[in-house]
Amino acid sequence: MKIGFAPLAAAALCLSLTPAALAADDKKPAEGEPAIVTGNPPPDSPFAKVRPGMKYADAAAILGKPTSETAYCTGKHAIPFYFGIDKARTNQHFKGQGVVIFYSDFSSFGFGRYKSCSAKEPLEVAEVHYDANETGVAEGEEPKKEPAQAAN
C-alpha cells in the first residue's frame, strides 16, 4: 500500500499545531535577553521607576499625563494563530523625559485582506526610552501652539 505525500504533509501540519505551540505567548523578552530600556534616567526621574511588564495603571500613576500620544496596530492582528499581546501599541511622549511604549488592546473588523484594526486602551509597558531632549511631540503631529497673550 502506497501513501501519498499530501496525507503525510497534512498529518505533520496537524501535529505541529499542538496546544503548547498555540498557547505560546511572546510578550516577554526571551530568557537572557534584556528588557527594552534605553537611556540613563536620573534616579529621581519617574522614568527610573517604570519597567517593562508594569501594568498601565501603575505606570500612569508614576508618569502622569503624556504630552502627546499615538496608537497603532503592529500588523500581528492579521496573523490567524497569533495569541500574543503585541497586536497594537500606544506610544506616549513626555517632553524632556522620553517615550514609553505600551502594548495595547485593539478592535479588529473586516474579512480577509480587508481587515481593519484600531488600537484601544494601553495594557502594559513594552519599552521605556529615556531622552532628556524629547520634544514631547509624536512624529507627524503638529506641535501645540500656546494661546496668544493678551496685549496690555
TAJOMO-V312951 format. One record per residue. N is the residue number from 1. RES is the residue in one small letter. NEAR is the number of other ideal C-beta (glycine too) atoms within 8 Angstrom. Layout:
# TAJOMO-V312951
n=N res=RES near=NEAR
n=N res=RES near=NEAR
This chain:
# TAJOMO-V312951
n=1 res=m near=2
n=2 res=k near=3
n=3 res=i near=5
n=4 res=g near=6
n=5 res=f near=5
n=6 res=a near=6
n=7 res=p near=8
n=8 res=l near=9
n=9 res=a near=8
n=10 res=a near=8
n=11 res=a near=8
n=12 res=a near=8
n=13 res=l near=8
n=14 res=c near=7
n=15 res=l near=7
n=16 res=s near=7
n=17 res=l near=8
n=18 res=t near=7
n=19 res=p near=5
n=20 res=a near=6
n=21 res=a near=8
n=22 res=l near=9
n=23 res=a near=7
n=24 res=a near=8
n=25 res=d near=8
n=26 res=d near=6
n=27 res=k near=8
n=28 res=k near=6
n=29 res=p near=7
n=30 res=a near=5
n=31 res=e near=3
n=32 res=g near=3
n=33 res=e near=6
n=34 res=p near=5
n=35 res=a near=8
n=36 res=i near=9
n=37 res=v near=11
n=38 res=t near=7
n=39 res=g near=10
n=40 res=n near=3
n=41 res=p near=10
n=42 res=p near=5
n=43 res=p near=5
n=44 res=d near=4
n=45 res=s near=10
n=46 res=p near=9
n=47 res=f near=14
n=48 res=a near=9
n=49 res=k near=7
n=50 res=v near=12
n=51 res=r near=9
n=52 res=p near=11
n=53 res=g near=7
n=54 res=m near=10
n=55 res=k near=7
n=56 res=y near=12
n=57 res=a near=6
n=58 res=d near=8
n=59 res=a near=14
n=60 res=a near=8
n=61 res=a near=6
n=62 res=i near=9
n=63 res=l near=12
n=64 res=g near=6
n=65 res=k near=2
n=66 res=p near=11
n=67 res=t near=7
n=68 res=s near=10
n=69 res=e near=9
n=70 res=t near=9
n=71 res=a near=11
n=72 res=y near=7
n=73 res=c near=12
n=74 res=t near=9
n=75 res=g near=5
n=76 res=k near=10
n=77 res=h near=12
n=78 res=a near=6
n=79 res=i near=6
n=80 res=p near=3
n=81 res=f near=6
n=82 res=y near=7
n=83 res=f near=7
n=84 res=g near=10
n=85 res=i near=8
n=86 res=d near=10
n=87 res=k near=11
n=88 res=a near=16
n=89 res=r near=13
n=90 res=t near=12
n=91 res=n near=12
n=92 res=q near=13
n=93 res=h near=15
n=94 res=f near=14
n=95 res=k near=8
n=96 res=g near=7
n=97 res=q near=12
n=98 res=g near=14
n=99 res=v near=11
n=100 res=v near=16
n=101 res=i near=12
n=102 res=f near=15
n=103 res=y near=12
n=104 res=s near=13
n=105 res=d near=9
n=106 res=f near=12
n=107 res=s near=7
n=108 res=s near=9
n=109 res=f near=5
n=110 res=g near=7
n=111 res=f near=4
n=112 res=g near=5
n=113 res=r near=3
n=114 res=y near=6
n=115 res=k near=11
n=116 res=s near=7
n=117 res=c near=12
n=118 res=s near=9
n=119 res=a near=12
n=120 res=k near=9
n=121 res=e near=6
n=122 res=p near=10
n=123 res=l near=10
n=124 res=e near=13
n=125 res=v near=15
n=126 res=a near=10
n=127 res=e near=11
n=128 res=v near=15
n=129 res=h near=11
n=130 res=y near=13
n=131 res=d near=9
n=132 res=a near=7
n=133 res=n near=5
n=134 res=e near=12
n=135 res=t near=7
n=136 res=g near=10
n=137 res=v near=10
n=138 res=a near=9
n=139 res=e near=4
n=140 res=g near=3
n=141 res=e near=8
n=142 res=e near=4
n=143 res=p near=6
n=144 res=k near=5
n=145 res=k near=4
n=146 res=e near=4
n=147 res=p near=4
n=148 res=a near=4
n=149 res=q near=4
n=150 res=a near=4
n=151 res=a near=3
n=152 res=n near=2
